[in-house]
Amino acid sequence: MIRTVRPIEVGPVRIEDPVILAPMSGVTDMPFRRLVKRAGAGLVVSEMIASEAMIRETRQSILMAKNAPEEFPMSVQLAGCEPRVMAEAAKLNEDRGAAIIDINMGCPVKKVVNGEAGSALMRDLDHARRILEAVVGAVSLPVTLKMRTGWDHANRNAPELARIAEDVGIRMLTVHGRTRCQLYNGHADWKFVARVKEAVRLPVIVNGDIDCFEAVERALEESGADGVMIGRGCYGRPWFPAQVMHYLRTGERLPDPPLATQLALVLEHYGMMLDHYGPAQGSRIARKHLAWYTKGLPGSADYRARIMRIEDHRAVPDEVRRFYEPLLERRAA
Ligand SMILES: Cc1cc2nc3c(=O)[nH]c(=O)nc-3n(C[C@H](O)[C@H](O)[C@H](O)COP(=O)(O)O)c2cc1C
């Protein structure tokens, strides 16, 4: 029995189908978000942008904050630990056309938590409140919050942070069902997310390990959440959120696009990466996507090794075709 989900109102932004692409550094750049959104997704979120870098308007942060009209509504995620700086960074993104500002209190990476940002903020809820208040006060856009269940198992304070967030005017919460100390180990605890859902009236999105239709169903069932956020399950599958949306609406499990459609999409994605980053950087960053697209296809390990070695970006599309075309012929025969 499929658990149906309803549209969510995030302030003035209506998310028709609450199936959301997770923010992922190095992955959810503008080219990838555009592909996901075009296939179908309720909302896409930028990579985490360091607020300090944002207010200095570094080249990298500007590129991360860049958005395209067809992604709308899109959300920009900010990380940081200084309320004033985060507020200023949020304002800059409002001016640059973001529809939603998301605040990162979930990132477990040492470089981030040692700066007392990301999930480190779950250890100091007074400070977390000051940040949330400052950002909510700085923009007229809706502000959302992404968190983990807590710092470690003994301190799973996500429900408490959720109540603070609701109190200061946050409009939606996403909970990755792991603690900071779990990093990416173990399994996301979707049942714990139910405690956050019970603590507030805000829309709550469940996240972590949702990579197939069964996981979508179980995560919604166990958490009682209003929607799902999908990260690694979209690697090489920008169409996955669209399949999930369709599944939640109809119960039907659409197959992956035909291989010929996938090949065209891979080549288009590669071209978008070169445009976005410039050829040298773009072709380097594209490698992981090219590899993910072929996971599970025959001969993909050798292909991935070849792709990683190509230095001349102009040689890549031919290598991609050389891999896919024999598979297409075999399938047609
Ligand atoms: C490569 C990578 C980069 C990530 N970057 C971010 C980020 O910038 N901001 C954030 O809030 N979470 C980030 N995350 C966490 C994801 O948004 C998500 O919470 C986590 O991967 C669990 O969901 P999943 O099992 O669907 O991937 C990242 C995860 C991965 C794997």
The ligand as a Tripos MOL2 file, in Angstrom:
@<TRIPOS>MOLECULE
LIG
   31    33     1     0     0
SMALL
NO_CHARGES

@<TRIPOS>ATOM
      1 C1         29.1290   13.6220   -1.9740 C.3       1 LIG1
      2 C2         28.1670   14.1560   -0.9660 C.ar      1 LIG1
      3 C3         28.0970   15.5170   -0.7280 C.ar      1 LIG1
      4 C4         27.1980   16.0390    0.2020 C.ar      1 LIG1
      5 N1         27.1120   17.3860    0.3800 N.ar      1 LIG1
      6 C5         26.1530   17.8940    1.1960 C.ar      1 LIG1
      7 C6         25.9490   19.2960    1.2870 C.ar      1 LIG1
      8 O1         26.6070   20.0870    0.6200 O.2       1 LIG1
      9 N2         24.9820   19.7340    2.1370 N.ar      1 LIG1
     10 C7         24.2140   18.8740    2.8860 C.ar      1 LIG1
     11 O2         23.3420   19.3180    3.6360 O.2       1 LIG1
     12 N3         24.3890   17.5560    2.8050 N.ar      1 LIG1
     13 C8         25.3170   17.0470    1.9590 C.ar      1 LIG1
     14 N4         25.4340   15.7000    1.8350 N.ar      1 LIG1
     15 C9         24.4860   14.8420    2.5420 C.3       1 LIG1
     16 C10        23.2610   14.5240    1.6660 C.3       1 LIG1
     17 O3         22.5240   15.6890    1.3880 O.3       1 LIG1
     18 C11        22.3450   13.5070    2.3410 C.3       1 LIG1
     19 O4         21.8960   14.0470    3.5580 O.3       1 LIG1
     20 C12        23.0480   12.1890    2.6410 C.3       1 LIG1
     21 O5         23.8470   11.7680    1.5420 O.3       1 LIG1
     22 C13        22.0400   11.0760    2.9650 C.3       1 LIG1
     23 O6         21.1260   10.9150    1.9180 O.3       1 LIG1
     24 P1         21.2870    9.7590    0.7850 P.3       1 LIG1
     25 O7         21.4420    8.4540    1.5100 O.co2     1 LIG1
     26 O8         20.0210    9.8570   -0.0220 O.co2     1 LIG1
     27 O9         22.5160   10.0920   -0.0160 O.co2     1 LIG1
     28 C14        26.3500   15.1620    0.9310 C.ar      1 LIG1
     29 C15        26.4340   13.8080    0.7030 C.ar      1 LIG1
     30 C16        27.3110   13.2870   -0.2270 C.ar      1 LIG1
     31 C17        27.3510   11.8030   -0.4610 C.3       1 LIG1
@<TRIPOS>BOND
     1     1     2 1
     2     2     3 ar
     3     2    30 ar
     4     3     4 ar
     5     4     5 ar
     6     4    28 ar
     7     5     6 ar
     8     6     7 ar
     9     6    13 1
    10     7     8 2
    11     7     9 ar
    12     9    10 ar
    13    10    11 2
    14    10    12 ar
    15    12    13 ar
    16    13    14 ar
    17    14    15 1
    18    14    28 ar
    19    15    16 1
    20    16    17 1
    21    16    18 1
    22    18    19 1
    23    18    20 1
    24    20    21 1
    25    20    22 1
    26    22    23 1
    27    23    24 1
    28    24    25 2
    29    24    26 1
    30    24    27 1
    31    28    29 ar
    32    29    30 ar
    33    30    31 1
@<TRIPOS>SUBSTRUCTURE
     1 LIG1         1 GROUP 0 **** ****
